[in-house]
Amino acid sequence: MSEPSPAAQPGCDRHGPMTLRTSTTREQAFCGTWYDCRYPGCRTSLLVPSAALKDQLAQQAAALAASA
Protein backbone atom coordinates (compact mmCIF):
# COMPACT_ATOMS: atom_id res chain seq x y z
CA MET A 1 0.00 0.00 0.00
CA SER A 2 1.45 3.38 -0.92
CA GLU A 3 1.39 6.39 1.35
CA PRO A 4 -1.38 8.85 0.47
CA SER A 5 -0.70 12.37 -0.71
CA PRO A 6 -0.09 14.90 2.09
CA ALA A 7 -3.44 16.56 1.36
CA ALA A 8 -5.29 13.27 1.99
CA GLN A 9 -3.13 12.22 4.93
CA PRO A 10 -4.71 12.59 8.38
CA GLY A 11 -3.06 14.74 11.02
CA CYS A 12 -2.61 14.87 14.77
CA ASP A 13 -4.45 17.85 16.28
CA ARG A 14 -1.30 18.94 18.09
CA HIS A 15 1.59 17.86 15.86
CA GLY A 16 0.48 17.79 12.23
CA PRO A 17 0.73 15.03 9.60
CA MET A 18 0.67 11.42 10.69
CA THR A 19 2.72 8.48 9.42
CA LEU A 20 1.15 5.48 7.72
CA ARG A 21 1.55 2.32 9.83
CA THR A 22 2.40 -0.71 7.73
CA SER A 23 0.08 -3.70 8.18
CA THR A 24 2.05 -6.82 8.98
CA THR A 25 -0.79 -9.33 9.34
CA ARG A 26 -3.97 -10.17 7.43
CA GLU A 27 -5.96 -9.17 10.51
CA GLN A 28 -4.44 -5.69 10.57
CA ALA A 29 -5.08 -5.26 6.84
CA PHE A 30 -8.69 -6.41 7.32
CA CYS A 31 -9.27 -3.76 9.98
CA GLY A 32 -8.12 -0.92 7.75
CA THR A 33 -5.37 1.65 7.58
CA TRP A 34 -3.63 2.91 10.72
CA TYR A 35 -1.83 6.22 11.09
CA ASP A 36 0.42 7.27 13.98
CA CYS A 37 1.60 10.70 15.11
CA ARG A 38 5.20 11.40 14.11
CA TYR A 39 5.98 13.35 17.27
CA PRO A 40 8.10 11.36 19.74
CA GLY A 41 6.08 10.38 22.79
CA CYS A 42 2.70 11.25 21.29
CA ARG A 43 0.49 8.18 21.25
CA THR A 44 -2.19 9.53 18.94
CA SER A 45 -3.30 7.00 16.33
CA LEU A 46 -6.14 6.87 13.84
CA LEU A 47 -7.83 3.91 12.17
CA VAL A 48 -9.53 4.41 8.82
CA PRO A 49 -11.75 1.29 8.72
CA SER A 50 -11.70 -0.91 5.65
CA ALA A 51 -14.82 -1.57 3.59
CA ALA A 52 -14.69 -5.22 4.73
CA LEU A 53 -14.69 -4.19 8.39
CA LYS A 54 -17.56 -1.74 7.85
CA ASP A 55 -19.57 -4.49 6.12
CA GLN A 56 -18.92 -6.96 8.93
CA LEU A 57 -19.96 -4.45 11.59
CA ALA A 58 -23.14 -3.63 9.65
CA GLN A 59 -24.00 -7.32 9.43
CA GLN A 60 -23.44 -7.74 13.17
CA ALA A 61 -25.64 -4.75 13.94
CA ALA A 62 -28.39 -6.08 11.69
CA ALA A 63 -28.21 -9.51 13.36
CA LEU A 64 -28.46 -7.91 16.80
CA ALA A 65 -31.40 -5.77 15.74
CA ALA A 66 -33.19 -8.82 14.30
CA SER A 67 -32.72 -10.79 17.52
CA ALA A 68 -34.04 -8.01 19.78
N, C-alpha and C positions, 0 to 999 in steps of 0.2 A: 504494500500500500504506500503510495507516495504522500508526502506531506502537502497539505493544502496551501493555497496561496495565502500570504499574510492577511489579506482582506477577509478571507473566509475563516481564518484561524481564530479560535476562541481566546479570550484573555482573562487573566486574573484581575480582579477589581483593584488590587493594590499595586501589582507589579508588571502588568502588561501582557504581551503575547505568551502563550503557553506552548510547551513542547509536546509533540505527538509521542505517545507511549506505544512502543511496538508490541503487538500481540505475540505471545510465544506459545500459546496453546489454542486448540480449537474452541475451548470454552470461552476464552477471552475474546476471540474473534466473533463468536456467536453473540456475545453481549453487546458489542459495538466498538466504538473508537474512544479511547481514553486520552486525555490531555493532562499534563502536569505543569504546575508553575515552574518557571526556570529559576526563580529566586531561591538561593540556598536557605534551607530551613522552613520555607513556606510549604505547607502540606495541602495546598489547594489543588484539587483534581476535578475533572469534569468528564462525565460519560455521555457520549452522544449515542443513544441506543440504536442498535441495528434494526432493520425492517423485520428480521426473523424474531428478534426479541419482542418487538412491539406486537407482532402477530400472536406470539405465544401468550403474552400477557392479556391480550384481548380475548383469546379463547378461554383462558382461565377465568377471567371476569364474567364471561358469558355463562360458563358452566356453573359458577357460584350463584349467579342471578337466577338461573334455571332451577337450581336446587333449593332456593329459598322460598 
